[in-house]
Amino acid sequence: DGDGDANDGNGEGENNSLFPSDSEDEDDERDNNNDPKIPIYLQKLEQILLRGHSSPTPDSLTSATAFTGTGRLGVSSLDLDALHLYFHSPACQRLYSWLIDYPAEIVPLMDILLGRELESLRDTLRLRQEERLADAEARNDTLEIEAASSLLELLPSPSATLPRIQVRPFHLRTLSHMRSLDPNSIDNLLSLRGMVVRTSPVIPDLKVAFFHCSICGETDQVTIDRGRIDEPTQCPTCQVRHGY
């Protein structure tokens, strides 16, 4: 469960947090137009919502898929700097430790929460652009009307299926070495640094099993749980046992 290449610098760490930070100087939270700055990860969600993928940031994953998502239809990736999570708050430091110790449970939960946040963001942006369009039409501002209309066209409709987001944490506080790995490292999230000298073809990892009833044609999908798939034993339509 290793992440991408970790960097030495703690560079843009603490201000680019998941949510707006409590700054001592309120002016730091505003830009030249005196508008509140959008947190970096909300910006990434907006990019995924409008373009289908997020732009790379400094210290993000360096693989080719980091620039365009995971490369699968309907799936987008969100690179999460683990140092941003750790330095956000004491509660997030506890979440960081859970992420390191239980990545197989925490990362899917993050994916679910980001999916809900993406739905909320879509509704918020649509309402904001509709208000902007109405105001521009009242002022007969052609440029504003075109800008608001173009954004509304990019936003998915309420009935459209939103892309699924996969969180990819990187830049952990601790850098592990290959020679120091032992059985205690199994099922933990690790940050490794080294040179790749040989690669092999990607072996597909089964996530969802598809079952088809040989009698009535009923279908069912079962998600793998801890390496185990619970095969359905009885068809709910024709009541035939072991017909899948």
Wavefront OBJ file of the C-alpha trace (Angstrom):
o trace
v 0.000 0.000 0.000
v 2.741 2.454 -0.891
v 2.147 5.930 -2.247
v 4.034 7.912 -4.861
v 7.421 9.543 -4.634
v 7.818 11.540 -1.417
v 9.754 14.807 -1.405
v 12.084 16.197 1.221
v 10.575 19.635 1.425
v 7.662 20.453 3.642
v 7.170 23.390 1.294
v 3.639 24.425 0.704
v 2.453 22.443 3.700
v 0.329 24.213 6.197
v -1.670 26.874 4.376
v -2.961 24.543 1.634
v -5.208 22.581 3.964
v -8.388 20.684 3.354
v -10.412 23.616 4.658
v -9.694 27.334 5.172
v -7.133 27.735 7.938
v -7.542 30.105 10.879
v -4.966 32.732 9.988
v -3.723 35.389 12.355
v -4.037 37.922 9.582
v -7.422 37.890 7.877
v -5.931 39.679 4.868
v -3.962 36.555 4.027
v -7.229 34.751 3.330
v -8.270 37.160 0.604
v -7.017 37.854 -2.885
v -6.622 41.089 -4.799
v -10.371 41.349 -5.364
v -11.076 40.953 -1.641
v -12.800 37.634 -2.274
v -12.154 34.681 0.061
v -9.640 32.262 -1.370
v -10.953 28.825 -2.268
v -9.116 26.018 -0.429
v -6.825 24.052 -2.712
v -8.765 20.786 -2.479
v -12.079 22.491 -3.187
v -10.394 23.931 -6.270
v -9.429 20.414 -7.280
v -13.022 19.231 -6.809
v -14.248 22.110 -8.971
v -11.775 21.110 -11.678
v -12.977 17.506 -11.526
v -16.567 18.700 -11.690
v -15.998 21.006 -14.660
v -13.242 19.227 -16.603
v -13.299 15.645 -15.359
v -9.834 15.821 -13.776
v -7.753 18.061 -11.512
v -4.552 19.901 -12.344
v -1.281 18.713 -10.777
v 0.165 20.668 -7.856
v 3.750 20.883 -6.569
v 4.827 17.679 -4.797
v 1.928 15.742 -6.336
v 2.321 12.274 -7.790
v 4.617 12.228 -10.775
v 3.072 9.347 -12.702
v 1.443 10.081 -16.044
v -2.022 9.319 -14.681
v -1.613 11.965 -11.977
v -2.224 14.635 -14.602
v -5.406 13.130 -16.052
v -6.918 11.085 -13.245
v -6.631 7.342 -12.985
v -7.196 6.752 -16.683
v -10.469 4.876 -16.194
v -13.799 6.067 -17.511
v -15.891 7.761 -14.823
v -13.070 7.729 -12.243
v -10.975 10.732 -11.218
v -8.144 10.939 -8.731
v -7.493 13.510 -6.024
v -3.893 13.687 -4.819
v -3.900 14.376 -1.076
v -0.714 15.691 0.518
v -0.667 13.834 3.835
v 1.257 16.682 5.478
v -1.654 19.012 4.766
v -3.886 16.575 6.599
v -1.495 16.167 9.526
v -0.898 19.864 10.177
v -4.518 20.933 9.771
v -5.664 20.248 13.330
v -5.130 17.845 16.253
v -8.201 15.885 15.147
v -6.703 15.505 11.667
v -3.477 14.217 13.220
v -5.528 11.389 14.665
v -7.083 10.824 11.236
v -3.575 10.806 9.750
v -2.512 8.019 12.104
v -5.599 6.003 11.142
v -4.764 6.567 7.478
v -1.275 5.152 8.020
v -2.420 2.165 10.082
v -5.680 1.326 8.271
v -5.481 2.615 4.676
v -7.764 -0.133 3.333
v -10.598 1.229 5.505
v -9.866 4.961 5.642
v -9.203 5.646 1.945
v -12.566 4.172 0.767
v -14.315 6.281 3.431
v -12.556 9.352 2.057
v -13.758 8.394 -1.421
v -17.358 8.207 -0.189
v -17.163 11.567 1.598
v -15.640 13.229 -1.456
v -18.470 11.864 -3.586
v -20.985 13.518 -1.267
v -18.972 16.735 -1.255
v -18.922 16.708 -5.056
v -22.720 16.501 -5.154
v -23.028 19.406 -2.719
v -20.488 21.436 -4.679
v -22.365 20.834 -7.931
v -25.604 22.160 -6.424
v -23.815 25.155 -4.878
v -22.050 26.105 -8.111
v -25.206 25.704 -10.175
v -27.186 27.951 -7.811
v -24.365 30.507 -7.768
v -24.102 30.640 -11.565
v -27.878 30.855 -11.990
v -27.933 33.865 -9.661
v -24.990 35.342 -11.532
v -26.779 34.828 -14.852
v -29.985 36.427 -13.584
v -28.065 39.436 -12.260
v -26.155 39.794 -15.531
v -29.380 39.648 -17.552
v -30.887 42.339 -15.344
v -27.848 44.563 -16.011
v -27.698 43.483 -19.677
v -24.029 42.564 -19.233
v -23.172 40.455 -22.271
v -19.774 39.266 -21.024
v -21.156 38.119 -17.682
v -24.065 36.372 -19.393
v -21.685 34.432 -21.640
v -19.400 33.520 -18.732
v -22.225 32.304 -16.514
v -23.876 30.409 -19.364
v -20.638 28.638 -20.311
v -20.090 27.488 -16.724
v -23.664 26.260 -16.470
v -23.100 24.194 -19.610
v -19.996 22.613 -18.083
v -21.734 21.689 -14.838
v -23.332 18.224 -14.803
v -27.105 18.192 -14.577
v -28.728 17.059 -11.292
v -29.686 13.752 -12.930
v -26.223 13.112 -14.405
v -23.839 10.597 -12.852
v -20.880 12.318 -11.253
v -17.359 10.924 -11.643
v -16.153 8.657 -8.865
v -13.196 10.114 -6.979
v -10.299 8.096 -5.629
v -8.074 9.686 -2.981
v -4.352 9.108 -3.496
v -2.370 10.164 -0.411
v 1.321 10.942 -0.737
v 4.119 12.861 1.058
v 3.994 11.033 4.378
v 5.911 12.298 7.393
v 8.037 9.154 7.615
v 10.118 7.832 4.750
v 10.619 4.054 4.855
v 13.519 2.140 3.352
v 13.206 -1.116 1.496
v 15.660 -2.922 3.747
v 13.750 -1.906 6.879
v 10.411 -3.357 5.777
v 9.142 -6.313 7.787
v 5.831 -8.176 8.293
v 4.620 -5.322 10.506
v 4.530 -3.145 7.395
v 1.837 -5.284 5.757
v -1.475 -3.435 5.274
v 0.138 -0.120 6.283
v 0.537 2.962 4.135
v 4.241 3.520 3.404
v 6.280 6.154 1.639
v 9.260 4.765 -0.257
v 12.026 6.387 -2.259
v 14.138 4.609 -4.806
v 14.864 4.016 -8.449
v 12.621 1.766 -10.529
v 14.868 -0.591 -12.484
v 12.273 -3.063 -13.733
v 8.525 -3.038 -14.254
v 5.985 -5.742 -15.010
v 2.527 -5.670 -16.593
v -0.283 -4.486 -14.344
v -2.171 -7.384 -12.779
v -5.882 -6.507 -12.532
v -7.231 -6.409 -9.005
v -10.775 -7.743 -8.648
v -13.074 -5.206 -6.980
v -16.604 -6.216 -8.002
v -17.855 -9.645 -9.096
v -20.709 -9.930 -11.610
v -23.065 -12.920 -11.321
v -25.650 -14.076 -13.854
v -28.467 -16.523 -13.133
v -28.376 -19.352 -15.658
v -32.163 -19.921 -15.301
v -33.894 -16.547 -15.496
v -31.044 -14.210 -16.385
v -31.150 -12.209 -13.140
v -27.878 -10.353 -12.490
v -26.176 -9.367 -9.273
v -22.979 -7.536 -8.358
v -20.991 -8.273 -5.208
v -18.153 -6.090 -3.929
v -15.050 -7.849 -2.671
v -14.580 -7.556 1.098
v -11.124 -8.209 2.560
v -10.240 -10.486 -0.324
v -13.468 -12.506 -0.083
v -16.510 -12.528 -2.364
v -19.810 -13.787 -0.994
v -21.391 -15.554 -3.956
v -25.207 -15.326 -3.935
v -26.720 -18.711 -3.185
v -30.329 -18.145 -4.269
v -31.842 -16.143 -7.104
v -34.427 -13.649 -5.783
v -36.448 -13.902 -9.026
v -36.780 -17.615 -9.793
v -35.805 -18.841 -6.302
v -33.345 -21.356 -7.767
v -30.468 -22.186 -5.455
v -26.895 -22.162 -6.740
v -28.022 -21.040 -10.159
v -25.461 -18.225 -10.557
l 1 2 3 4 5 6 7 8 9 10 11 12 13 14 15 16 17 18 19 20 21 22 23 24 25 26 27 28 29 30 31 32 33 34 35 36 37 38 39 40 41 42 43 44 45 46 47 48 49 50 51 52 53 54 55 56 57 58 59 60 61 62 63 64 65 66 67 68 69 70 71 72 73 74 75 76 77 78 79 80 81 82 83 84 85 86 87 88 89 90 91 92 93 94 95 96 97 98 99 100 101 102 103 104 105 106 107 108 109 110 111 112 113 114 115 116 117 118 119 120 121 122 123 124 125 126 127 128 129 130 131 132 133 134 135 136 137 138 139 140 141 142 143 144 145 146 147 148 149 150 151 152 153 154 155 156 157 158 159 160 161 162 163 164 165 166 167 168 169 170 171 172 173 174 175 176 177 178 179 180 181 182 183 184 185 186 187 188 189 190 191 192 193 194 195 196 197 198 199 200 201 202 203 204 205 206 207 208 209 210 211 212 213 214 215 216 217 218 219 220 221 222 223 224 225 226 227 228 229 230 231 232 233 234 235 236 237 238 239 240 241 242 243 244
